């Protein structure tokens, strides 16, 4: 396709035409293939901050196409169709249903939420630039935007390639559209996506394309692994890869699963939360202490103390180990009456991802094991004799998460206790014998308040 050149006001070679700001020597001038005002060496921006340096693209479309306010609705429909799921023009052909994997459902919900917000920001920017344009160089502003296969709606195709449009407008809009798709996808791993710091280079987010391709391929063709979500998140924040793990640190903060500060019953299983921390200076990956939990020693739940010996609520806090060769581990430290138990955070997060969720049952098991007894048990707690229960009611969220790391993760259920029903049912126990070759079902009871 031909190159796109946009007339404007002259600039001096080697300087930067920043909308509303003086030129700076560390940023090249707009012109040539320079369609943005990002620093030449790259920078870190949030999603909202990404929009201002890319405004020259939209201004170029407005100027070349002589867009009017009536045309904004056409481009609004286009960006919404591209960022939505289930449309002809979707850039993420993720088909969700009742049998979809939990990771796909979480990422799909993220895509829809983030896509709607980015589309609104895009339309607001176009409307503002109609009346408050940014200066462009005498140019030419040359954009050769390689096609990525994004489909246009019929009205957008007519506007950009028919009527008043042509190769200039099409190249500029293709780049804008693709940058917005890359932005949406880069934000998918983060619950607080508006706060996630993304590495931006002079080509915007195109440097994320290889990592994005690997991430989306796995999402679309198989049940995506948690480590793959973490790897993509690390790439969009740091621009580098690292060891496989369940979270990472980068300069200025940490990205770890959302459940660390949300109730385990309702927290996302697979999404990360970016937590700013100025004390973090080097990149590191969080890895589990034991990669193969099948090989970990085990303790039968029947050998633990019954819940009648429980001694009240427990206190918990996360602790980390020093970074060694780019990796570190972390534990949940639980204390009770001067005694401490430690649970690997990686195993706890693994247990949270694997655990089934259930509504309150008709009756709670009468012989539930004590939470503190389970936390102090060697290895992983399991059963082969049928259904068994560990009582974590009245415990804080981090203690519940620690228990998810102490209980064998296969056939593990997390559910709120139904106290009223349990009292009326006399807390009868129901056991279903197994064949003795595999784990029986372990249920971790938590307070119903944690479901909110």
N, C-alpha and C positions, 0 to 999 in steps of 0.2 A: 504494500500500500504506500502511497506517496507520503512524504513527510508533511507535517503540519507547521505552518509558520503564522505567527500572530503579530500584527503590528502593534506598536505602543509607543511609549516614551523612551528616549535614548538613555543608555546607561554606559558607564565607563568599564571597559574590559578589566576583569580582575576584581571587581567590586560586586556587591550583592544588592539587588533590588528587593528589599524587604518591604512588604506592604505597611505603610505608616511608620517605618523605622529607617534610620540611616544605614548606609552600607557598612559592612565590616570586612576587614581583609581576610578573615579566615573562611569566608564563604564565597564561592564563585558567583558571578553575576548571572541573573536569568538570561537565557539565550542558549543556543546550541541545543543540547539534549537536557539542559538544566530547566526543569519545569517546576521546581520547588525551592523553598528557602531553608532547607535543612543544612546544618553544618557539614562541611566537606568530610570531616573525620567521623561523622556519626554522632548520635545523641540518644538520650532516653526520654521518651514522651509517653504520656497517658493517651488514651483514645481521644479525648476531647482536644488535647493539645496538638494532636496530629492534624487536625483540620486546617488551622491557620496557615502553616507552611505549604499546604497543597492548594490553596485558593487560586494561584495562577492558572491551574488547569481549568477550573470552573469559569474564571474570568475570560479565559481564551475561548471557551465554548460560547459564552454569552456574546462576546464581541464578534466572533466569526459568523455565528448563526443569527445574530440580531434577535436574540431571544426576548420574548415578552413575558409578562406575568402569566398569560394563558398557557405558554409553553412549559412553565414550571410543573404544572400538573402532569404533563406527559412524562417528564423525567422523574417526577416523584413516583409515578406508577411503575416506571422501569426499575428504579433502585429497590422498591419494595418487592417486586416480583423476583428480582435476582437474589435478594437476601432472605426471602421466605422459603419455607419447605413446601413441597408438593405442587409447585407451579411448573408450568412449561419452561419457564426461564430460570428456574432455581440453579444456583451454583453449588448446592449441596444436596444431591439426590438421595437423601436419607429417608427411607420409608419406615415409619414407626407403627407398631401395632401392639396389641396386648401381650404378645409373646416376645417383644423386643428385649434385648439385654438391658440391664439397668444402666450401664454406662452409655449406651446409645440413647436411651430416654433422657438421661440427664444432659448429655451434650446437645441433643435435639432441642430440648427446652431452652438451653442457653442460646442456641442459634436463633431461635425465634425471638427471644427477648432482646438480644443484642442487635439483631437485624432491624427490628422495628425502631429502636432508638437511633441507630446510625442513619437510617433512612430519614428520620425526622430532622436530625442535625444537618444532613445533606440538603434537604429542601429549605431549611431555615437559612443556610449559607447562600444558596442560589438566590433566594428572595432578597437577602441583604445586598448581595453584589450587584443586583439590578440597579439599585439606587445609590450604592456606596461602593463604586468599583475600586479595585486595586490597580496600581500602575504596572504596566508591562513594558518591556524593553522595545526599542525600535527593532530589535531582533536580528534575525528571526528567532522566535521561540520554536525550536524544532523538536518534535516528539515523534519518535517511531515506536509506537506501542505494539509489541508483538501480540497477536491475537491469542487469547486463552480459551476461546470457544464459548464465551458468554453470549447467550441468545438475547436478542432485543425483542421487546413487544412490538407489534405492528405499528402503533402510533409513534414509538420512539424511533423505529427504523425509518419511517416516513420523515420525521423531523430531522434526524441526523444525516440521512443519506439522500433524502428526496427534497421536497420543497426548497428550503434555503440551505440545507446541509451539504456535505461533501466530505472528501478525505480529511480535510483539516479538522472539522468538528468531530468526525468519527474517531480519529486517532486520539484526540484529547479526551474524549468521553470514554473511550476504551481503557485508557490508562487510569482515569478516575474510577471507573467501575471496578477494575481489577484491584486497585489499591484498597477500595472499600471492602471487597471480598476478602482480601488478605488480612485486613484489619479485623473483620468479624471473626475469621477463623483463628487468628492469633489470640483472641480474647476468650475463646471457648473454654479453656481449662479453669478459668478463675471465677469463683463466686462473686468477688468484688471486682469485676472486670473493669469498671471505670477507674480503679486505682492502680491497676497493673502497669508497671513501667516497661514499655516495649522499646527494644533497640531499633532505632531508625537510622538508615544509611542514606547517602545521596540518591539512591534509587528507591527510597521509601521503604516498603516492606518486601520488595522482590527478593531480597536475600533469604527470606523465610521459605521460598517456594520448594526447595528440596525436602526440608523437614516437614512442611505442610503436606506435600504429596505422600510421604511415607505415613504420616498420621492419618490422613483421610482414607488412604487405601486400606489400612488396617481397620478403621472404623466402619467402612462400607462393605468389607468382604469377610469379616470375622468378628468375634467378640474381642474388642480392643482391650489390651492389657493396661493395667494401671501404670506400669513403668513406661509405656509408650505415651500416655498422656503427660506424664512428668517430663519425659525427654523433649516433647514438643514445647511444653511450657518453658523449660529451661532454654531452649533454642531461641524462642521469641524474646526472652528477657536478656539473655547474655550473648546470643549469636554463636554459641559453642555447644558442643555435646559433652557428655560425661558418662560416668558409670551408670548402669541401671539402678534405680532406687525409687523410694516412695515420696520423695520431696527433695528440695534443694535450697541452698543458700546462694545469694548473689550479692554484689555490692549494694548495700542499703536495705536489705530485707531478706525474708525467708518465705518460701512457698511450700506449705505443708497442707495435708488434707483438711477440709473444712470442719470435720468432726472435732478437732481439737478445741474449738470454742463454740460448739453447738451440741444440743442433746443428741446422743447416739441414735435414738429412735427416729428422729426426723432429719438428721444431717445427711447431705449427699454422701454417697459412698465413694465417688470417684473424683469429684472436683476438688481443686486446691483453693486456698485463700492466701492472698499476698499480704504479708504482715511486715510493714516497714520497721526497720531496725538499723539505725545509723551505726551501730557498733559492728555490723557485719561488713567485712572488707574483702574477703576472698570467696570465690565460688567453691562450693562443696556439695556433694550429693549425700542424702540420708539413705542408708542401707540397713536392712534387717540384720540382726545378729546371726540368725540361723536362716540360710536360704531355703533349706529343705526341711520343713517342719515335720514331715513324716518320720524323720530320723530322731526327733527330739524325744527324750524320756517322757513317760506318762505316769499319771497317778489316777487310780480309779476314784470316781466321785463317791462311791460307797464307803471309802476309807476316810472321808473327811468328817469333821465334826458336824452334827446337825445344827439347824438354824437356831434351836433353843439356847445354844451357848453364845450367840452373837452378843457383842458388847457395844453396840451403837455405831454411829457413823465414823467413817475413816477419812483421813486427809491425804490428798495426793498432789503431786507437782511433777512437771516434766524436767528431766535433767539430760544434758548432752555430754558426749565424750569429745576429746580433742580431734581435730581433723588429721587424718593420716592418709597420705597419697590421694587427696581429693575426695575422701569419703569420711563420714562420721556416723556414729550410731546414737540413739537416744533411748531413754527409759522413762517409764512412769514410776515414780517413787511413792509408795503408799506407806503411811506410818500409822501406828496404833499403839498407844500406851508405851511409847519408847522403843518399839520394835519396827523395823522397816522391811518391806518387801519390794522387790524390783521386777518390773515386767518390761520386756523389750517393746518399744513403741512400734517398730515395724510389724511385729506379730500382732499387736493390738489393732493396728489399722487393717491388717490382713483379715483378722477376725471380724471387724466391722463390715468390711466389704462382703465377706462370705455369708454372714448371718442372715437367716430368714427373718422376716417381720410378720408378727401375728397380732391380731386383736386379743383383748383379754379372754381367757378361756372360761368355761363354765365353773371350773374349780381349780385352785392351785394345789400342787402336790404337797402332802402333809409332811414329807420327810425331806424338805429342801435343805441343801447343804449351806453352810455359813460362808459368806463372801470372804471374810478374813482367812478362814481355813483354806479356801480355794487359792487365794493369792499367795499363801505361804507354801503351797504344795510344790514338790519338785516337778519340773517339766510341765507338760500340758495335762489338764484334767479331762478325763473322758469316762465313758461307761460302755459296757457291752451287754448289760442286763436289761435294757429297755429304756424307758423315759426316766430322766432324772432332772432335778431343778437346783439351781443355785440362786439364792435370794439376795438381790442387790437393792431391794426397796429402801428408800430413805438415804441412799448413797448419792454423792455428787457425780456429775457427768464423767469426770476424769477417772473416778474409781470404776464406773461401769465400763469405760473404755479399757482400763487395765484388766478387768475380768475377761473382756473379749479377747485379750491377748494371752490369758492363762487357760482358757477353755479350748479344747481341741476344735478346730474350725469346721470340721465336716459334721453335717447334721446338727448344726447349732442354731437355736432360735432365740430371738430377742423380742420380748413382749412385755407390755405393762401388766402389772398385777391388778386383778379385779377384786378388791378387798371386800366389797359388799357381797358379791356373789360367793366368794370363798367362805365368808362367815356363815351364810345361809346353807351352803353345801357341806359344812362341817370339815372343809379342807381335806376331802378324800383324795387319795392318790390313785392314779390309773397307770399301770405299767403294761407295756407291750413287749413281750419277750422277743429277743433277736436270736439269730442262729449262732451267735458267738464269734462270728468272723469279722464283723464290722462294727463301727461305733453305733451305740444307741443314741437316741435324741437327747441332747442337753438343752434345757431351756433356762435362759437368764432372765429372771424377773426384775423389773425396774418399777419405780414409782410412776403412776399414770401422769403425774405432773410433768415428767420428762418428755411426754409426747407433744407438748405445746411449745 
